[in-house]
Amino acid sequence: MQVDRADLKLLELLQQDGRATVQALSEAIHLSARATLNRVRKLEEQGLIEGYRALIHRAALGEQISVFAEIALKDQRQAVVQRFEKRMAAAPEVAACYVISGRYDYLVRVTCPDLARYHKLISAWLDDPALGIEKIVTNIELQTIKEFAGFPLPRSRG
């Protein structure tokens, strides 16, 4: 997939505001609205734009805790790993799940109304032998300094 300076600028602008109008985008990259729309559609078709989402302010959800759980599996067989990953992907409390290197296998970001709900959730995970969890280390988020707002894009030369 080849992207030029205009494509990179479109990606940057759409990460900042996925609802930007084609007209506003076209003015920012100095192309016609039709050419801009064609570029956006091409970026979508190529999979560079995976979708559009609304970022919901946490206050709208009421009181919530956010926890980073480091999880180690007892068993690395493919069937166990697939069951674990499928369960994490399906859990509404799991905001993100990453395979990591180091002492733990996964870093899972969990949001719950309170610690009691989180404890109940991880207890159920630990009690399920099919998930093969050896250990969960919990790190409670105290304050968010910077939330994910998109990937840094390469700067084109020239």
Residue, then its C-alpha position, 0 to 999 in steps of 0.5 A: m500500500q502506497v500512501d503519499r503526503a495527502d493520504l498521510k494528512l487525511l489519516e491524521l485529520l480523520q484520527q483527530d476528527g472522524r466526522a470531518t466533512v469531505q469539504a473540510l478535508s479537501e480544503a486541508i489537503h488542497l484537493s477537490a472534494r471528489a478527489t478527497l472522497n476518492r482518496v478516503r474510500k481508497l484508504e478504507e478499501q485498503g484497510l488503512i482506515e478500519g472504521y469510525r468510532a465515537l470517543i465517549h467521555r468517561a463521566a458519561l459512564g458514571e463512576q468507573i475504575s480502570v485496571f491494567a491486569e498483567i496475566a500469565l497463562k499456565d499453558q501455552r498450547q494453542a487451544v488454551v491461548q485461543r480460548f483465553e483470547k476469545r474470552m477476553a475479546a467477548a468480555p464487555e469489561v475488557a477495553a483492550c487486550y495485548v499480547i506482551s513479552g516479558r514475565y506476563d503473557y497479556l496486558v488487559r485493560v479492564t473497566c468496572p463500576d467498582l473493585a468488587r465487580y473487578h474482583k468477581l470478574i477475575s475470580a471467575w477467570l481464575d476459577d475457569p480451568a479452560l482459561g489456563i490462567e496462572k497469575i493476575v497482577t492488578n495495577i489500578e489506574l489512578q489518573t490518565i495523563k494521556e489517552f490513546a488518540g491515534f497512532p503517530l503517522p510518519r512524516s513525508r520528506g520534502 
